[in-house]
Amino acid sequence: MGFLFTLFIIQANSIYLGELNGVISPASSAYILRAITTAEENDAECLIIKLDTPGGLDESMREITKRILNANVPVVIYVAPRGARAASAGVFILYASHIAAMAPGTNIGAAHPVGMGGEKVDSVMANKVTNDAVAYLQSLAKTRNRNIHWAEKAVRESASIDDETALKIGVCEVIAENEEELIKKLDGKEVRIQEQTKRLDTKSVPIKKLSMTLRERLLLILTNPNIAYILLLLGIYGLFFELQNPGTIFPGVVGGICLILGFYALHLLPVNYAGVALIILSAIFFILEIYVTSHGLLSVGGVISLVIGSLILFGSDQPFLRVSWEVIMVVVIIIVIFFSLLLFLGIKAQFRKPSAGKEGLVGETGIARTDIDDKGGTAFVHGEWWNAVSEKPIKRGAKIRVIDSEGMILKVEEI
């Protein structure tokens, strides 16, 4: 999962270009805020953000829109390439821009707020959230002189429109096939920057790419719900195995690192901690199954807890902010197979013939080193000398088999 925001910082002598694709999250927020700051510091002609997003976190969206509203350079939001969209949080970002542009074959809309906290929202609270979103988007529309009525429909009715309709009703100002055409169409346009009018001059401007930093890339990876989910599981099971087998070290080290990264990722996402608790409970059930005879009940409980916990781990109605069903199924199958194997090996070990001590000698063969009878003798078995007795006399040098043991004396028979 990623973001497609391609950033062009157009200056009198340069254009900065970056790309980002996917959900609006702390990673995209950090990236765009840094791009705006870079544009301001270099006295850029304007900043173009190429956007393709299904939406994302409200907090990250508000950070981006607030920064755009207070930017000292013109910010152009460009929904592209063909097939791209600016949905949900993307609508607010486009409305906050100084100039809104779209490529042919793109769309914008469906800005109805969704649950992000994992808890049930009653109708009164849902109306408050919706009204707040409507008021916020309408205020952006007034600031940028865009269609106010459609802004309300986008939130209340999840309305969505294509590029041509957006241009016709005043949601966007430019339709451009690609970045080059967009730059040409921006030339000569006037925008208001901090109560001042600026006329754009975008002719013959070179392009420089603005890439994500290592921190932003790591943040982008961690805000993927599937990655956060896997890190959480690796952390929990790694630490459990280290506690069960002290001194193994490797599971503990890996588990500790993964758990810290997993909780950091959960901090960035709309997590439901009841889901975390169920996942931890499932690990406890699976481990107890190895030591407690439950006839499979603990394993069944572990599977149920893991599946339910995984499904409710992230409190969002949007699929891009939840763990995918495919990942959950793969994880559950792997864990069930692994613990089933451990359980099988544990049961098999209980019925295995002892391989050490005098009990492990039963069935072993050896050589009579002296005559052996019911009064005693000496035998060489398994590389060791043993005192031995036999109900029937055995001559020295005969091959013998151990049939039992009493204390440190072996009972043998000739073979």
C-alpha positions as CSV (number, residue, x, y, z in Angstrom):
1,M,0.0,0.0,0.0
2,G,1.4,3.5,-0.7
3,F,0.4,6.9,-1.6
4,L,0.5,8.5,-4.9
5,F,1.1,12.1,-4.4
6,T,3.6,13.3,-7.0
7,L,5.1,16.6,-5.8
8,F,6.3,19.2,-8.2
9,I,7.9,22.2,-6.6
10,I,8.0,24.7,-9.4
11,Q,10.6,27.5,-8.8
12,A,12.0,30.3,-10.9
13,N,14.8,27.9,-11.6
14,S,13.6,24.5,-10.6
15,I,10.6,22.1,-10.2
16,Y,10.8,19.5,-7.4
17,L,9.0,16.2,-8.3
18,G,8.1,13.5,-5.8
19,E,5.7,10.5,-5.9
20,L,3.4,9.0,-3.2
21,N,0.5,6.6,-3.7
22,G,-2.3,5.5,-1.3
23,V,-3.8,6.3,2.1
24,I,-3.6,9.7,3.8
25,S,-1.5,8.9,6.9
26,P,1.3,10.4,9.0
27,A,3.7,9.4,6.3
28,S,2.0,11.4,3.6
29,S,1.5,14.3,6.0
30,A,5.2,14.4,6.9
31,Y,6.1,14.2,3.2
32,I,3.8,17.0,2.0
33,L,4.6,19.3,4.9
34,R,8.3,18.9,4.2
35,A,7.6,19.6,0.5
36,I,5.8,22.8,1.3
37,T,8.6,23.9,3.6
38,T,11.2,23.1,0.9
39,A,9.2,25.1,-1.6
40,E,9.0,28.1,0.7
41,E,12.7,28.0,1.6
42,N,13.6,27.9,-2.1
43,D,11.2,30.6,-3.1
44,A,9.4,28.2,-5.5
45,E,7.0,29.5,-8.1
46,C,4.5,27.0,-6.9
47,L,4.1,23.5,-5.5
48,I,2.1,20.8,-7.4
49,I,0.9,17.7,-5.6
50,K,0.0,14.8,-7.8
51,L,-2.7,13.0,-5.9
52,D,-4.2,9.5,-6.0
53,T,-5.8,8.4,-2.7
54,P,-8.8,6.5,-1.5
55,G,-8.8,8.7,1.7
56,G,-7.3,8.1,5.1
57,L,-6.9,9.5,8.6
58,D,-8.7,12.6,9.6
59,E,-5.9,13.9,11.7
60,S,-3.3,13.6,8.9
61,M,-5.8,15.2,6.4
62,R,-6.2,18.2,8.7
63,E,-2.5,18.6,9.2
64,I,-2.1,18.8,5.4
65,T,-5.0,21.2,4.7
66,K,-3.9,23.5,7.5
67,R,-0.4,23.6,6.1
68,I,-1.7,24.3,2.6
69,L,-3.9,27.1,3.9
70,N,-1.0,28.8,5.6
71,A,1.6,28.2,2.8
72,N,3.6,31.1,1.4
73,V,3.8,29.5,-2.0
74,P,0.9,28.5,-4.3
75,V,-0.1,24.8,-3.8
76,V,-1.7,23.0,-6.8
77,I,-3.4,19.7,-6.2
78,Y,-3.4,17.6,-9.4
79,V,-5.5,14.4,-9.3
80,A,-3.6,12.1,-11.7
81,P,-2.8,9.9,-13.7
82,R,-5.9,8.6,-15.5
83,G,-7.9,6.3,-13.2
84,A,-6.7,8.2,-10.1
85,R,-9.1,9.5,-7.5
86,A,-9.3,12.0,-4.7
87,A,-11.8,10.3,-2.3
88,S,-12.7,11.0,1.3
89,A,-9.8,12.9,2.8
90,G,-8.5,13.7,-0.7
91,V,-11.5,15.9,-1.3
92,F,-10.6,18.2,1.6
93,I,-7.0,18.4,0.4
94,L,-8.1,19.3,-3.1
95,Y,-10.5,22.0,-1.8
96,A,-7.7,23.5,0.4
97,S,-5.4,24.0,-2.6
98,H,-4.9,27.3,-4.4
99,I,-5.5,25.6,-7.7
100,A,-7.3,22.3,-8.2
101,A,-6.4,20.3,-11.3
102,M,-7.5,16.8,-12.6
103,A,-6.4,14.5,-15.4
104,P,-9.0,13.1,-17.8
105,G,-10.6,9.9,-16.5
106,T,-10.2,10.8,-12.8
107,N,-12.8,11.4,-10.1
108,I,-13.3,13.2,-6.8
109,G,-15.9,12.6,-4.0
110,A,-17.3,10.3,-1.4
111,A,-16.1,12.5,1.5
112,H,-18.6,11.1,4.1
113,P,-16.7,10.7,7.4
114,V,-16.1,7.1,8.7
115,G,-15.6,5.6,12.1
116,M,-11.9,5.7,13.1
117,G,-11.9,4.8,16.8
118,G,-13.2,1.2,16.9
119,E,-16.2,2.0,19.1
120,K,-19.8,2.2,18.1
121,V,-21.0,5.7,17.2
122,D,-24.6,6.5,18.0
123,S,-26.7,8.6,15.6
124,V,-26.3,11.8,17.6
125,M,-22.5,11.6,17.5
126,A,-22.6,10.5,13.8
127,N,-24.6,13.6,13.0
128,K,-22.1,15.8,14.9
129,V,-19.2,14.3,13.0
130,T,-20.9,14.7,9.7
131,N,-21.9,18.3,10.4
132,D,-18.4,19.1,11.5
133,A,-17.0,17.6,8.2
134,V,-19.6,19.6,6.2
135,A,-18.7,22.9,7.9
136,Y,-15.0,22.3,7.4
137,L,-15.3,21.5,3.7
138,Q,-17.6,24.4,3.1
139,S,-15.2,26.8,4.9
140,L,-12.5,25.5,2.5
141,A,-14.8,26.1,-0.4
142,K,-15.5,29.7,0.6
143,T,-11.8,30.3,1.1
144,R,-10.9,29.0,-2.4
145,N,-14.1,30.2,-4.1
146,R,-15.2,26.7,-5.0
147,N,-18.6,25.0,-5.2
148,I,-20.1,25.0,-1.7
149,H,-23.3,23.0,-2.5
150,W,-21.4,20.1,-4.0
151,A,-19.1,20.1,-1.0
152,E,-22.1,19.4,1.3
153,K,-23.3,16.6,-1.1
154,A,-19.9,15.0,-1.1
155,V,-20.0,14.7,2.7
156,R,-23.7,14.0,3.4
157,E,-24.5,11.9,0.3
158,S,-21.0,10.6,-0.5
159,A,-21.4,12.2,-3.9
160,S,-18.7,11.6,-6.5
161,I,-18.0,13.3,-9.9
162,D,-15.7,13.0,-12.8
163,D,-13.1,15.6,-14.1
164,E,-15.4,17.2,-16.7
165,T,-18.3,17.7,-14.2
166,A,-15.8,19.0,-11.6
167,L,-14.6,21.6,-14.0
168,K,-18.1,22.6,-15.1
169,I,-19.5,23.1,-11.6
170,G,-16.5,24.8,-10.2
171,V,-14.8,22.1,-8.1
172,C,-11.6,22.2,-10.1
173,E,-10.0,24.9,-12.3
174,V,-7.8,22.9,-14.7
175,I,-8.0,19.6,-16.7
176,A,-4.6,18.5,-18.0
177,E,-3.5,15.2,-19.6
178,N,-0.1,15.2,-18.0
179,E,2.4,17.3,-15.9
180,E,3.8,19.1,-18.9
181,E,0.3,20.2,-20.1
182,L,-0.6,21.2,-16.5
183,I,2.5,23.4,-16.2
184,K,1.7,25.1,-19.5
185,K,-1.9,25.8,-18.4
186,L,-0.7,27.2,-15.0
187,D,1.3,29.8,-16.7
188,G,-0.3,33.2,-16.2
189,K,-2.9,32.1,-13.6
190,E,-3.4,34.4,-10.6
191,V,-3.7,33.1,-7.0
192,R,-4.1,34.7,-3.6
193,I,-1.2,34.0,-1.2
194,Q,-1.5,35.5,2.3
195,E,-3.8,38.3,1.1
196,Q,-1.5,39.1,-1.9
197,T,-2.1,38.2,-5.5
198,K,0.6,36.2,-7.3
199,R,0.8,35.6,-11.0
200,L,2.3,32.3,-11.9
201,D,5.2,32.1,-14.4
202,T,5.9,28.4,-15.1
203,K,7.5,28.5,-18.5
204,S,10.8,26.7,-19.1
205,V,11.3,25.5,-15.5
206,P,13.6,22.5,-14.9
207,I,12.4,19.6,-12.7
208,K,14.1,18.1,-9.7
209,K,12.8,15.0,-8.0
210,L,11.9,15.3,-4.3
211,S,12.1,11.8,-2.8
212,M,10.8,10.5,0.5
213,T,13.4,10.3,3.3
214,L,14.2,7.0,5.0
215,R,12.1,8.0,8.0
216,E,9.1,8.8,5.8
217,R,9.5,5.5,3.9
218,L,9.7,3.6,7.2
219,L,6.6,5.5,8.4
220,L,4.8,4.6,5.2
221,I,5.6,0.9,5.7
222,L,4.5,1.0,9.4
223,T,1.2,2.6,8.6
224,N,0.2,-0.3,6.4
225,P,-2.4,-2.2,8.6
226,N,-1.1,-5.5,7.3
227,I,2.5,-4.8,8.3
228,A,1.4,-3.5,11.7
229,Y,-0.6,-6.7,12.2
230,I,2.3,-9.0,11.3
231,L,4.7,-7.0,13.5
232,L,2.4,-7.3,16.4
233,L,2.0,-11.1,16.0
234,L,5.8,-11.6,15.5
235,G,6.4,-9.6,18.7
236,I,3.9,-11.4,20.8
237,Y,4.9,-15.0,19.7
238,G,8.6,-14.1,19.8
239,L,8.5,-13.0,23.4
240,F,6.3,-16.0,24.4
241,F,8.8,-18.5,22.9
242,E,11.7,-16.7,24.6
243,L,9.8,-16.9,28.0
244,Q,9.1,-20.6,27.4
245,N,12.7,-21.3,26.4
246,P,14.9,-18.9,28.3
247,G,18.3,-18.4,26.7
248,T,17.2,-18.9,23.1
249,I,17.8,-15.2,22.6
250,F,16.9,-15.0,18.9
251,P,13.1,-15.1,19.4
252,G,13.3,-12.6,22.2
253,V,15.4,-10.1,20.3
254,V,13.3,-10.4,17.2
255,G,10.1,-10.4,19.2
256,G,11.1,-7.3,21.2
257,I,12.0,-5.3,18.2
258,C,8.8,-6.3,16.3
259,L,6.6,-5.6,19.3
260,I,8.0,-2.1,19.7
261,L,7.6,-1.4,16.0
262,G,4.1,-3.0,16.1
263,F,2.9,-0.8,19.0
264,Y,4.4,2.3,17.3
265,A,2.4,1.4,14.1
266,L,-0.7,0.9,16.2
267,H,-0.2,4.3,17.7
268,L,-0.4,5.8,14.1
269,L,-3.5,3.8,13.1
270,P,-7.1,3.7,14.4
271,V,-6.6,0.7,16.6
272,N,-9.1,-1.1,18.7
273,Y,-7.3,-2.5,21.8
274,A,-10.0,-5.1,22.3
275,G,-8.6,-6.7,19.1
276,V,-5.1,-6.5,20.6
277,A,-6.3,-8.2,23.8
278,L,-7.9,-11.0,21.8
279,I,-4.8,-11.6,19.8
280,I,-2.7,-11.9,22.9
281,L,-5.3,-14.2,24.4
282,S,-5.2,-16.4,21.3
283,A,-1.4,-16.8,21.8
284,I,-1.9,-17.9,25.4
285,F,-4.5,-20.5,24.4
286,F,-2.2,-22.0,21.7
287,I,0.7,-22.3,24.1
288,L,-1.5,-23.7,26.9
289,E,-2.7,-26.4,24.4
290,I,0.8,-27.8,24.4
291,Y,0.9,-28.3,28.2
292,V,-2.8,-28.9,29.1
293,T,-5.0,-31.7,27.9
294,S,-8.1,-29.9,26.5
295,H,-9.0,-32.2,23.6
296,G,-8.5,-29.3,21.2
297,L,-10.8,-26.8,23.0
298,L,-7.9,-24.4,23.7
299,S,-6.9,-24.5,20.1
300,V,-10.4,-23.8,18.9
301,G,-10.6,-20.9,21.4
302,G,-7.2,-19.7,20.1
303,V,-8.4,-19.7,16.5
304,I,-11.7,-17.9,17.3
305,S,-9.8,-15.3,19.4
306,L,-7.2,-14.7,16.7
307,V,-9.8,-14.3,13.9
308,I,-12.1,-12.0,15.8
309,G,-9.2,-10.0,17.2
310,S,-7.7,-9.6,13.7
311,L,-11.0,-8.5,12.2
312,I,-11.7,-5.8,14.8
313,L,-8.0,-4.8,15.3
314,F,-8.4,-1.6,13.3
315,G,-11.6,0.4,14.0
316,S,-12.4,1.7,10.5
317,D,-15.1,1.0,7.9
318,Q,-12.6,1.5,5.1
319,P,-10.9,-1.6,3.7
320,F,-7.6,0.3,3.3
321,L,-7.5,0.8,7.0
322,R,-8.2,-2.8,8.0
323,V,-6.2,-6.0,7.9
324,S,-7.0,-7.8,4.6
325,W,-8.9,-11.1,5.0
326,E,-6.3,-12.9,2.9
327,V,-3.5,-12.0,5.3
328,I,-5.6,-13.0,8.3
329,M,-6.3,-16.5,6.8
330,V,-2.7,-17.1,5.9
331,V,-1.6,-16.1,9.4
332,V,-4.2,-18.3,11.1
333,I,-3.3,-21.3,9.0
334,I,0.4,-20.9,9.6
335,I,-0.1,-20.5,13.4
336,V,-2.5,-23.5,13.6
337,I,-0.1,-25.7,11.6
338,F,2.9,-24.7,13.7
339,F,1.2,-25.4,17.0
340,S,-0.4,-28.6,15.7
341,L,3.1,-29.7,14.8
342,L,4.4,-28.9,18.3
343,L,1.5,-30.7,19.9
344,F,2.1,-33.7,17.7
345,L,5.8,-33.8,18.5
346,G,4.9,-33.5,22.2
347,I,2.5,-36.4,22.1
348,K,5.0,-38.5,20.1
349,A,7.7,-37.8,22.7
350,Q,5.5,-39.2,25.5
351,F,5.3,-42.6,23.7
352,R,8.9,-42.7,22.5
353,K,11.2,-45.3,23.9
354,P,13.7,-43.8,26.4
355,S,17.0,-43.3,24.7
356,A,19.1,-42.5,27.9
357,G,19.7,-44.3,31.2
358,K,19.0,-47.9,32.0
359,E,15.4,-47.7,30.7
360,G,16.8,-46.8,27.3
361,L,18.8,-50.1,27.3
362,V,15.8,-52.3,27.1
363,G,15.9,-54.0,23.6
364,E,19.6,-53.2,23.1
365,T,21.9,-56.0,22.1
366,G,25.4,-56.7,23.4
367,I,28.1,-59.4,24.3
368,A,28.4,-61.6,27.4
369,R,31.9,-60.9,28.7
370,T,31.6,-63.6,31.3
371,D,29.3,-66.6,31.9
372,I,25.9,-65.2,32.9
373,D,23.3,-67.1,35.0
374,D,20.7,-66.3,37.6
375,K,23.5,-65.5,40.1
376,G,25.0,-62.9,37.9
377,G,27.7,-62.1,35.3
378,T,29.0,-59.2,33.2
379,A,27.8,-57.9,29.8
380,F,29.0,-55.2,27.4
381,V,26.0,-53.2,26.2
382,H,25.8,-49.8,24.5
383,G,29.5,-49.2,25.0
384,E,29.3,-49.8,28.7
385,W,30.0,-52.6,31.2
386,W,26.9,-53.8,33.1
387,N,26.2,-56.4,35.8
388,A,23.7,-58.9,34.3
389,V,21.5,-61.9,35.2
390,S,19.7,-64.4,33.1
391,E,17.1,-67.1,33.9
392,K,19.0,-69.5,31.5
393,P,22.8,-69.9,31.6
394,I,24.6,-67.9,28.9
395,K,28.2,-68.7,27.8
396,R,30.9,-66.0,27.6
397,G,31.1,-64.4,24.2
398,A,27.4,-65.1,23.3
399,K,25.2,-62.3,21.9
400,I,22.6,-61.1,24.3
401,R,19.5,-58.8,24.4
402,V,18.4,-56.7,27.4
403,I,14.8,-57.5,28.4
404,D,14.6,-55.6,31.7
405,S,16.5,-53.8,34.4
406,E,16.4,-53.8,38.2
407,G,18.5,-51.1,39.8
408,M,21.9,-51.3,38.1
409,I,21.5,-54.9,37.0
410,L,20.3,-55.9,33.6
411,K,18.1,-58.8,32.8
412,V,19.3,-60.4,29.5
413,E,18.6,-63.3,27.3
414,E,20.7,-65.1,24.7
415,I,20.0,-64.4,21.0
